[in-house]
Amino acid sequence: MSEEQPTSSRVYTPWQVSVCCLIGGPVPATWLIAENFRVFDDQKKRKLAFLYGAITMLALIGLGFVLPKHSSG
């Protein structure tokens, strides 16, 4: 009785990832990209996607700290 359960195998298109990044930022876009690699069973690229997403988020936070106080307008 070791019958495998079907897993969710939704693949997100580049357009969906782009809209997600525009609306939600780099964290949700990173999640969608990593989920695509999970579906394709590529653990190395999945970990790299999370790493690049974390680096991007930290860079944006760092940029927020170094910008002048009234640079937003």
C-alpha positions in Angstrom: 0.0 0.0 0.0 2.8 2.4 -0.8 0.8 4.3 -3.4 2.2 7.7 -4.2 0.0 10.7 -3.8 -0.1 13.1 -6.7 1.7 16.3 -5.8 1.0 19.8 -6.9 2.9 20.5 -10.1 2.0 24.0 -11.1 4.6 25.8 -13.0 4.7 29.6 -12.9 5.4 31.5 -16.2 7.9 34.3 -16.4 4.9 36.7 -16.8 3.4 35.5 -13.5 6.7 35.9 -11.7 7.2 39.4 -13.1 3.7 40.5 -12.0 4.3 38.9 -8.6 7.6 40.8 -8.3 6.0 44.1 -9.3 3.2 43.7 -6.8 4.9 41.9 -3.9 8.6 42.5 -4.3 11.5 40.2 -4.6 10.5 37.8 -1.8 7.3 36.4 -3.4 9.0 36.3 -6.8 11.8 34.3 -5.3 9.3 31.9 -3.8 7.6 31.3 -7.2 10.9 30.7 -8.9 12.0 28.3 -6.2 8.7 26.5 -6.5 9.3 26.1 -10.2 12.6 24.4 -9.5 11.0 22.2 -6.9 8.5 21.0 -9.6 11.4 20.3 -11.9 13.3 18.5 -9.1 16.4 20.7 -9.3 17.4 21.3 -5.7 20.7 23.0 -6.5 18.9 25.8 -8.5 16.2 26.0 -5.9 18.7 26.8 -3.2 20.4 29.3 -5.5 17.1 31.0 -6.2 16.6 31.4 -2.4 20.2 32.6 -2.0 19.8 35.2 -4.8 16.5 36.3 -3.4 17.9 36.8 0.1 20.9 38.7 -1.3 18.6 41.0 -3.3 16.4 41.7 -0.3 19.4 42.5 1.9 20.8 44.8 -0.8 17.5 46.6 -1.0 17.3 47.0 2.7 20.9 48.3 2.8 20.1 50.7 0.0 17.3 52.1 2.1 19.7 52.8 4.9 22.3 54.6 2.8 20.0 56.8 0.8 19.7 60.4 2.0 16.8 61.2 4.3 14.6 63.1 1.8 15.6 61.3 -1.4 12.0 60.1 -2.0 10.8 63.5 -3.0 
